[in-house]
Amino acid sequence: MKVIDVDSLPSEPLQALRELSRAGTELEALLREQVAEARSQGATWEEIGESLGMSRQSAWEYYTRDVRQILDEAAADGEELSEEEALRIATEEVAQIRRRRRRGRP
């Protein structure tokens, strides 16, 4: 099954590239949403990586890159996380651990 119908692309190459680029951007957003949803349901980075055909480490690095960049920039600027933001991050991590334990995963 093909996701992109090649026959429906514009015949002009530059226009086809624009369409493909738009579709790629849309696909990337959908992938990120599904990764976030999988994580919220307790999926491990190993499972996500396997689903995407990459290693656990590669999946983690790619899909946490934006958050890590924001945190690195904030640290470089001497900014601190608000208490609310730190609590939210900690709560999400604890919830992930609890879900994995309920499923019998470390």
C-alpha positions as CSV (number, residue, x, y, z in Angstrom):
1,M,0.0,0.0,0.0
2,K,1.4,3.4,-1.0
3,V,0.7,6.4,1.1
4,I,1.4,8.8,-1.7
5,D,-0.4,8.5,-5.0
6,V,2.4,9.3,-7.4
7,D,-0.1,9.7,-10.3
8,S,-1.9,12.5,-8.4
9,L,1.3,14.6,-8.1
10,P,1.6,17.7,-10.4
11,S,3.5,16.9,-13.6
12,E,5.7,20.0,-13.1
13,P,8.6,18.8,-10.9
14,L,8.9,22.0,-8.8
15,Q,5.2,21.9,-8.0
16,A,5.5,18.2,-7.2
17,L,8.4,19.0,-4.8
18,R,6.2,21.6,-3.1
19,E,3.4,19.1,-2.6
20,L,5.8,16.4,-1.3
21,S,7.4,18.9,1.0
22,R,4.0,19.9,2.4
23,A,3.1,16.2,2.8
24,G,6.4,15.6,4.6
25,T,5.8,18.4,7.0
26,E,2.3,17.0,7.7
27,L,3.7,13.5,8.2
28,E,6.3,14.7,10.6
29,A,3.7,16.4,12.7
30,L,1.6,13.2,12.7
31,L,4.6,11.1,13.7
32,R,5.4,13.4,16.6
33,E,1.7,13.3,17.8
34,Q,1.7,9.5,17.7
35,V,5.1,9.3,19.5
36,A,3.7,11.5,22.2
37,E,0.5,9.5,22.4
38,A,2.5,6.2,22.6
39,R,4.6,7.6,25.4
40,S,1.5,8.8,27.3
41,Q,0.2,5.3,27.1
42,G,3.4,3.8,28.5
43,A,5.2,2.7,25.4
44,T,9.0,2.5,25.9
45,W,11.5,4.2,23.6
46,E,12.6,0.7,22.5
47,E,9.0,-0.1,21.3
48,I,8.7,3.3,19.6
49,G,12.1,2.9,17.9
50,E,11.2,-0.6,16.7
51,S,7.9,0.7,15.3
52,L,9.8,3.4,13.4
53,G,12.5,1.1,12.2
54,M,15.2,2.7,14.3
55,S,17.0,2.1,17.6
56,R,15.7,3.1,20.9
57,Q,18.4,5.7,21.2
58,S,17.8,7.2,17.8
59,A,14.1,7.5,18.5
60,W,14.7,9.2,21.9
61,E,17.2,11.6,20.4
62,Y,15.1,12.6,17.5
63,Y,11.8,13.0,19.3
64,T,13.1,14.7,22.4
65,R,15.4,17.0,20.5
66,D,13.1,20.1,20.6
67,V,12.5,19.7,24.4
68,R,16.2,19.2,25.1
69,Q,17.1,22.2,23.0
70,I,14.7,24.4,24.9
71,L,16.0,23.2,28.3
72,D,19.7,23.6,27.1
73,E,18.9,27.2,26.0
74,A,17.2,28.0,29.2
75,A,20.1,26.6,31.2
76,A,22.6,28.6,29.1
77,D,20.6,31.8,29.7
78,G,20.6,31.1,33.4
79,E,16.8,30.6,33.4
80,E,15.3,28.1,35.7
81,L,12.2,25.9,35.2
82,S,9.2,27.2,36.9
83,E,8.1,25.1,39.8
84,E,4.9,24.3,37.8
85,E,6.9,23.1,34.8
86,A,9.3,21.1,36.8
87,L,6.4,19.4,38.6
88,R,4.7,18.7,35.3
89,I,7.8,17.0,33.9
90,A,8.4,15.0,37.1
91,T,4.7,13.9,37.2
92,E,4.8,12.7,33.6
93,E,8.0,10.7,34.2
94,V,6.5,9.0,37.3
95,A,3.3,8.2,35.4
96,Q,5.4,6.6,32.7
97,I,7.2,4.4,35.2
98,R,4.0,3.4,36.9
99,R,2.4,2.4,33.6
100,R,5.4,0.3,32.7
101,R,5.5,-1.5,36.1
102,R,1.7,-2.3,35.8
103,R,2.5,-3.9,32.4
104,G,5.4,-5.9,33.9
105,R,8.1,-3.9,32.3
106,P,11.2,-2.4,34.1
